[in-house]
Amino acid sequence: MSFQAYLNNIKNKTGKDAEDFRKLAEQKGFTKKGKITANTKAGDIVKWLKEEFQLGYGHAMAIYALLKGIKDEHEE
């Protein structure tokens, strides 16, 4: 599955896009000025997304990669 397909599935399930998750992560304190904070771990993000949005591990890790800057929503 392509990264974009993950993001499309996440949007279909949650109604939220990449920018929405960036804003929510900032509000939760996982990011500051668009960067993941030093004390935020992948597991923290995964737990949040599983609990609040019922995302599976792979989809949650896609959002983590997005927040970390490893991937972006313009990649195929």
N, C-alpha and C positions, 0 to 999 in steps of 0.2 A: 504494500500500500504506500502511495506517495505521501509526502508530508502534507501536501495540499488536501489530499483525501482525508487525512486525519482531521485537519482543521475544518473541513466541510462537514464531516460526521459530528464533530463537537458542536458546531453551530446548529446543525439540525436537532441535536439532542437538547442543547441548553438554551438556544436562542442568542448565544453570545459569540462575538467574533474576537479576533486577536486583540484588538484595541480594548474591548471590554475587559478581557482578562488582565491586560496590563494595568488598567485602572483599578480593578479589584485587588490585584496583588499589592499595589501601592497603598490602598486603603487598609489592607490587612497588615502592612508593615513588612511584607516579604521583599519588597523592592523600595528603593529610594532613588528618585530622579532617573527612573528607568533601568536601574542596575540592581541585581539581587544583592541583598545585604550580606555581610560577611558571616553572620550567624544563621542564615537561612540555608537549609539543606534540601536536597531533592525530595527527601522523605517528607519534609514539612509541606511542600507544595502538593505532593501526591496525596497525602492524607487529607488536606483541605479540599482538593478537587474531588476525591472519592466521597467524602462526607457531604459536601455541599451540593455537588452536581452529579453524583453517582457515576463519575467517569471511571473507566477501567485504568489499569496501570499504564498501558501503552498510550492511551489518549492523554492521561495526566502527564506522562513524560514528554509528550509532544508540546504541551503548554509550558512545561519546565524548560525545554529546549528553546522555545520562543522567548521566555522571560530571560533566560541566560544569554541569549544572543547567538546561540549555536545555529539556529535556523530562524528564518523569517517567513511571513505569510506570502511572500512573493516567490518562494521556491516551489519547484514542481515536485 
